[in-house]
Amino acid sequence: MDMLTTEQSRHMIDTLAPLIGIQGEVDGCMVELVEVLDEGPRGLPGVALMEMGAARAIQANQYGNPLCRQSRIRTLAVLSEVERDLHPVLRHLLPEDVVSELRSLLSR
């Protein structure tokens, strides 16, 4: 799969940054967009999604001792691993106008 140009990456990051805080349901779990990453998985722009709800995992310190309960955060690349399109989770989570804008950027 083709990589993104620097211009495409920058435009994606600039488009996603104002959406920090957006919430939605993905696979039966409520998530919140908490960060937009310049370089996420596979060296592509990415996002960090925090799972919301009462089920929080115990976070350990550097020595492995339990420290506190923390919501799980997952990072995703903006692009799908299978096709030249947005990641399926982002297609579901983001507003339709943003999805359309990012898809048009990919077709350039």
GROMACS elastic network, one bead per residue, 0.5 to 0.9 nm:
[ bonds ]
;  ai    aj funct       b0    kb
    1    81     6  0.82164   500
    1    82     6  0.82939   500
    1    83     6  0.74723   500
    1    84     6  0.69067   500
    2    84     6  0.78016   500
    3    44     6  0.77689   500
    4     7     6  0.79762   500
    4     8     6  0.58807   500
    4     9     6  0.60836   500
    4    44     6  0.75663   500
    4   106     6  0.80675   500
    5     8     6  0.51586   500
    5     9     6  0.62250   500
    5    10     6  0.86237   500
    6     9     6  0.51306   500
    6    10     6  0.61261   500
    6    11     6  0.85768   500
    7    10     6  0.51990   500
    7    11     6  0.61380   500
    7    12     6  0.86204   500
    8    11     6  0.51653   500
    8    12     6  0.61571   500
    8    13     6  0.86759   500
    8   105     6  0.66941   500
    8   106     6  0.74812   500
    8   108     6  0.89037   500
    9    12     6  0.51719   500
    9    13     6  0.62537   500
    9    14     6  0.86290   500
    9    38     6  0.78977   500
    9    44     6  0.76504   500
    9    45     6  0.63268   500
   10    13     6  0.51758   500
   10    14     6  0.61212   500
   10    15     6  0.85670   500
   10    38     6  0.80710   500
   10    45     6  0.85154   500
   11    14     6  0.50667   500
   11    15     6  0.60654   500
   11    16     6  0.86134   500
   11   102     6  0.85704   500
   11   105     6  0.82214   500
   12    15     6  0.50993   500
   12    16     6  0.61383   500
   12    17     6  0.85612   500
   12    45     6  0.76625   500
   12    78     6  0.84584   500
   12   102     6  0.66435   500
   12   105     6  0.81454   500
   13    16     6  0.52111   500
   13    17     6  0.59529   500
   13    36     6  0.66136   500
   13    37     6  0.75099   500
   13    38     6  0.68880   500
   13    45     6  0.69325   500
   13    46     6  0.83057   500
   14    17     6  0.54681   500
   14    18     6  0.75828   500
   15    18     6  0.67842   500
   15    19     6  0.78816   500
   15    98     6  0.75710   500
   15   101     6  0.86208   500
   15   102     6  0.80449   500
   16    19     6  0.54113   500
   16    20     6  0.72918   500
   16    36     6  0.67680   500
   16    47     6  0.86310   500
   16    98     6  0.81779   500
   17    20     6  0.58146   500
   17    35     6  0.75990   500
   17    36     6  0.59673   500
   18    21     6  0.84572   500
   19    22     6  0.56541   500
   19    33     6  0.73485   500
   19    34     6  0.88993   500
   19    36     6  0.89967   500
   19    94     6  0.83058   500
   20    23     6  0.88358   500
   20    32     6  0.78478   500
   20    33     6  0.52037   500
   20    34     6  0.54312   500
   20    35     6  0.61991   500
   20    36     6  0.74803   500
   21    32     6  0.58321   500
   21    33     6  0.52650   500
   21    34     6  0.58682   500
   21    35     6  0.84868   500
   22    31     6  0.84570   500
   22    32     6  0.56622   500
   22    33     6  0.55790   500
   22    34     6  0.81727   500
   22    93     6  0.81926   500
   22    94     6  0.79690   500
   23    30     6  0.70272   500
   23    31     6  0.56401   500
   23    33     6  0.65167   500
   23    93     6  0.74728   500
   23    94     6  0.89261   500
   24    29     6  0.82656   500
   24    30     6  0.56038   500
   24    31     6  0.56586   500
   24    32     6  0.66727   500
   24    33     6  0.88512   500
   24    92     6  0.84252   500
   24    93     6  0.57688   500
   24    94     6  0.84702   500
   25    28     6  0.59489   500
   25    29     6  0.53498   500
   25    31     6  0.61155   500
   25    32     6  0.88343   500
   25    92     6  0.84881   500
   25    93     6  0.72988   500
   26    29     6  0.53002   500
   26    30     6  0.62886   500
   26    31     6  0.69236   500
   26    89     6  0.67709   500
   26    92     6  0.73925   500
   26    93     6  0.72579   500
   27    30     6  0.83778   500
   27    89     6  0.88217   500
   29    51     6  0.69288   500
   29    52     6  0.74912   500
   29    53     6  0.83902   500
   30    50     6  0.85008   500
   30    51     6  0.59842   500
   30    52     6  0.53998   500
   30    53     6  0.72209   500
   31    49     6  0.60383   500
   31    50     6  0.53706   500
   31    52     6  0.54452   500
   31    53     6  0.87703   500
   31    93     6  0.88690   500
   32    48     6  0.84407   500
   32    49     6  0.54489   500
   32    50     6  0.52333   500
   32    51     6  0.66054   500
   32    52     6  0.70267   500
   33    36     6  0.79310   500
   33    47     6  0.70501   500
   33    48     6  0.60774   500
   33    50     6  0.65253   500
   34    47     6  0.76479   500
   34    48     6  0.56873   500
   34    49     6  0.57736   500
   34    50     6  0.64741   500
   34    73     6  0.87364   500
   35    46     6  0.85363   500
   35    47     6  0.56850   500
   35    48     6  0.50501   500
   35    49     6  0.73329   500
   36    39     6  0.88995   500
   36    40     6  0.86448   500
   36    45     6  0.75973   500
   36    46     6  0.59816   500
   36    48     6  0.64028   500
   37    40     6  0.56164   500
   37    44     6  0.86229   500
   37    45     6  0.56227   500
   37    47     6  0.54890   500
   37    48     6  0.73636   500
   37    75     6  0.87797   500
   37    77     6  0.88054   500
   38    43     6  0.86263   500
   38    44     6  0.74081   500
   38    46     6  0.66362   500
   38    47     6  0.87255   500
   39    42     6  0.80484   500
   39    43     6  0.52086   500
   39    44     6  0.52377   500
   39    46     6  0.61899   500
   39    77     6  0.84207   500
   40    43     6  0.55668   500
   40    44     6  0.53918   500
   40    45     6  0.51576   500
   40    47     6  0.70225   500
   40    48     6  0.86992   500
   40    75     6  0.70329   500
   40    76     6  0.68160   500
   40    77     6  0.56424   500
   40    78     6  0.82217   500
   41    44     6  0.61257   500
   41    45     6  0.76384   500
   41    46     6  0.66320   500
   41    75     6  0.71937   500
   41    76     6  0.62868   500
   41    77     6  0.51711   500
   41    78     6  0.87521   500
   42    45     6  0.86345   500
   42    77     6  0.70232   500
   43    46     6  0.85222   500
   43    77     6  0.81418   500
   44    77     6  0.59412   500
   44    78     6  0.69980   500
   44    79     6  0.76395   500
   45    76     6  0.86572   500
   45    77     6  0.59553   500
   45    78     6  0.58372   500
   45    79     6  0.81854   500
   46    75     6  0.67583   500
   46    76     6  0.53900   500
   46    79     6  0.81582   500
   47    74     6  0.82759   500
   47    75     6  0.55906   500
   47    76     6  0.54540   500
   47    77     6  0.65178   500
   47    78     6  0.67779   500
   48    73     6  0.64140   500
   48    74     6  0.55895   500
   48    76     6  0.65213   500
   49    72     6  0.84049   500
   49    73     6  0.54998   500
   49    74     6  0.52612   500
   49    75     6  0.62173   500
   49    76     6  0.78631   500
   50    71     6  0.64696   500
   50    72     6  0.58056   500
   50    74     6  0.64149   500
   50    75     6  0.88268   500
   51    55     6  0.88985   500
   51    56     6  0.86010   500
   51    71     6  0.59490   500
   51    72     6  0.55463   500
   51    73     6  0.62589   500
   51    74     6  0.80032   500
   52    55     6  0.80135   500
   52    56     6  0.83950   500
   52    71     6  0.66706   500
   52    72     6  0.81625   500
   53    56     6  0.74110   500
   53    71     6  0.79607   500
   54    71     6  0.85214   500
   55    71     6  0.75367   500
   56    59     6  0.89183   500
   56    69     6  0.56305   500
   56    70     6  0.53238   500
   56    72     6  0.68269   500
   57    68     6  0.83840   500
   57    69     6  0.54707   500
   57    70     6  0.55484   500
   57    71     6  0.61965   500
   57    72     6  0.66355   500
   58    66     6  0.63219   500
   58    67     6  0.70054   500
   58    68     6  0.56280   500
   58    70     6  0.61077   500
   58    71     6  0.85634   500
   59    64     6  0.87233   500
   59    65     6  0.84450   500
   59    66     6  0.59690   500
   59    67     6  0.56466   500
   59    68     6  0.53808   500
   59    69     6  0.56825   500
   59    70     6  0.59433   500
   59    71     6  0.88231   500
   60    63     6  0.74115   500
   60    64     6  0.50690   500
   60    65     6  0.51775   500
   60    67     6  0.51037   500
   60    68     6  0.72054   500
   60    69     6  0.88901   500
   61    64     6  0.53638   500
   61    65     6  0.56112   500
   61    66     6  0.65143   500
   61    67     6  0.59344   500
   61    68     6  0.88813   500
   62    65     6  0.75443   500
   63    66     6  0.88831   500
   64    67     6  0.86205   500
   66    69     6  0.85068   500
   70    73     6  0.88311   500
   76    79     6  0.83302   500
   76    87     6  0.78154   500
   76    89     6  0.86804   500
   76    90     6  0.88779   500
   77    80     6  0.72102   500
   77    81     6  0.84281   500
   77    86     6  0.86662   500
   77    87     6  0.70393   500
   78    85     6  0.86305   500
   78    86     6  0.57733   500
   78    87     6  0.55882   500
   78    90     6  0.73075   500
   79    82     6  0.87108   500
   79    83     6  0.79608   500
   79    84     6  0.67939   500
   79    85     6  0.57553   500
   79    88     6  0.84744   500
   79    90     6  0.88350   500
   80    83     6  0.56790   500
   80    84     6  0.64931   500
   80    85     6  0.57814   500
   80    86     6  0.53992   500
   80    88     6  0.67624   500
   81    84     6  0.78865   500
   81    85     6  0.87594   500
   81    87     6  0.75499   500
   82    85     6  0.84001   500
   82    87     6  0.89478   500
   83    86     6  0.82729   500
   83    87     6  0.87932   500
   84   106     6  0.75462   500
   84   107     6  0.88475   500
   85    88     6  0.82944   500
   85    91     6  0.89438   500
   85   102     6  0.88116   500
   85   103     6  0.66639   500
   85   106     6  0.72612   500
   86    89     6  0.82494   500
   86    90     6  0.65040   500
   86    91     6  0.62212   500
   86    99     6  0.77866   500
   86   102     6  0.77143   500
   86   103     6  0.71146   500
   86   106     6  0.87609   500
   87    90     6  0.53539   500
   87    91     6  0.63430   500
   87    92     6  0.88725   500
   88    92     6  0.63482   500
   88    93     6  0.86709   500
   89    92     6  0.52289   500
   89    93     6  0.61196   500
   89    94     6  0.85618   500
   90    94     6  0.56374   500
   90    99     6  0.80367   500
   91    94     6  0.58800   500
   91    95     6  0.81604   500
   91    96     6  0.79337   500
   91    99     6  0.62138   500
   92    95     6  0.81207   500
   92    96     6  0.86919   500
   92    99     6  0.89743   500
   93    96     6  0.89785   500
   94    97     6  0.83316   500
   94    98     6  0.65053   500
   94    99     6  0.63835   500
   95    98     6  0.54857   500
   95    99     6  0.64170   500
   95   100     6  0.88391   500
   96    99     6  0.50174   500
   96   100     6  0.61385   500
   96   101     6  0.86168   500
   97   100     6  0.51016   500
   97   101     6  0.62005   500
   97   102     6  0.87022   500
   98   101     6  0.50233   500
   98   102     6  0.61475   500
   98   103     6  0.84713   500
   99   102     6  0.52513   500
   99   103     6  0.60536   500
   99   104     6  0.85960   500
  100   103     6  0.51165   500
  100   104     6  0.61561   500
  100   105     6  0.86386   500
  101   104     6  0.52257   500
  101   105     6  0.63360   500
  101   106     6  0.88926   500
  102   106     6  0.64152   500
  102   107     6  0.89158   500
  103   106     6  0.50851   500
  103   107     6  0.64809   500
  104   107     6  0.51946   500
  104   108     6  0.68184   500
  105   108     6  0.56171   500
